[in-house]
Amino acid sequence: VGPNLTDAYWLNGGSPEAVLHSISNGFPDKGMPAWKPVLGPEKVRLAAAYVLSLRGRTVQNAKAPQGNMEP
């Protein structure tokens, strides 16, 4: 479920700001809830840092790239 977070392709932007925004506000129309009301700002920041740390990892059976390539 969800996109591959280990590659350089991001559906909604891969910058720290974009990832933080995605986690905070979610994409309810795509099934992703807004996590800021649940986790609060500090835990959302930690979740964004974790997601960003996944980029560049090698995983077996990774999903195909989706979205736009981010630097």
C-alpha positions as CSV (number, residue, x, y, z in Angstrom):
1,V,0.0,0.0,0.0
2,G,1.3,3.4,-0.9
3,P,4.2,4.6,-3.1
4,N,7.8,3.4,-3.0
5,L,9.6,5.8,-0.6
6,T,13.1,4.5,-1.4
7,D,13.4,5.8,-4.9
8,A,13.9,9.3,-6.3
9,Y,10.3,9.6,-7.6
10,W,7.7,11.3,-5.5
11,L,4.0,11.8,-6.2
12,N,3.6,14.9,-4.0
13,G,7.1,16.3,-3.8
14,G,10.1,14.9,-2.0
15,S,11.5,18.0,-0.4
16,P,11.5,18.0,3.4
17,E,8.7,20.7,3.3
18,A,6.6,18.7,0.9
19,V,6.9,15.5,2.9
20,L,6.0,17.4,6.1
21,H,3.0,18.9,4.4
22,S,1.9,15.5,3.1
23,I,2.1,13.8,6.5
24,S,0.5,16.8,8.3
25,N,-2.5,17.3,5.9
26,G,-2.8,13.9,4.2
27,F,-4.6,13.2,1.0
28,P,-8.0,12.1,2.1
29,D,-9.2,11.6,-1.4
30,K,-6.5,9.0,-1.9
31,G,-7.0,7.3,1.5
32,M,-4.2,9.0,3.4
33,P,-5.4,10.7,6.6
34,A,-4.0,14.0,8.0
35,W,-1.7,12.9,10.8
36,K,-1.0,16.3,12.5
37,P,-4.3,16.2,14.5
38,V,-3.4,12.7,15.7
39,L,0.4,12.9,16.3
40,G,1.0,16.6,16.9
41,P,3.7,18.7,15.3
42,E,6.7,17.1,16.9
43,K,5.8,13.6,16.0
44,V,4.8,14.6,12.5
45,R,8.3,16.2,12.1
46,L,9.9,12.9,13.3
47,A,7.7,10.9,10.9
48,A,8.8,13.1,8.0
49,A,12.5,12.7,9.0
50,Y,12.0,8.9,9.0
51,V,10.3,8.9,5.6
52,L,13.1,11.1,4.2
53,S,15.7,8.6,5.6
54,L,14.3,5.8,3.5
55,R,15.3,7.4,0.2
56,G,18.1,5.6,-1.5
57,R,17.7,2.3,0.4
58,T,17.6,-0.9,-1.6
59,V,14.6,-3.2,-0.8
60,Q,13.4,-6.4,-2.4
61,N,10.3,-6.3,-4.5
62,A,10.1,-2.5,-4.4
63,K,7.2,-0.9,-6.2
64,A,7.8,0.7,-9.6
65,P,8.6,4.4,-9.7
66,Q,5.6,6.7,-9.5
67,G,5.4,10.5,-9.8
68,N,8.2,13.0,-10.6
69,M,11.9,12.6,-10.0
70,E,13.1,14.8,-7.1
71,P,16.7,15.9,-6.8
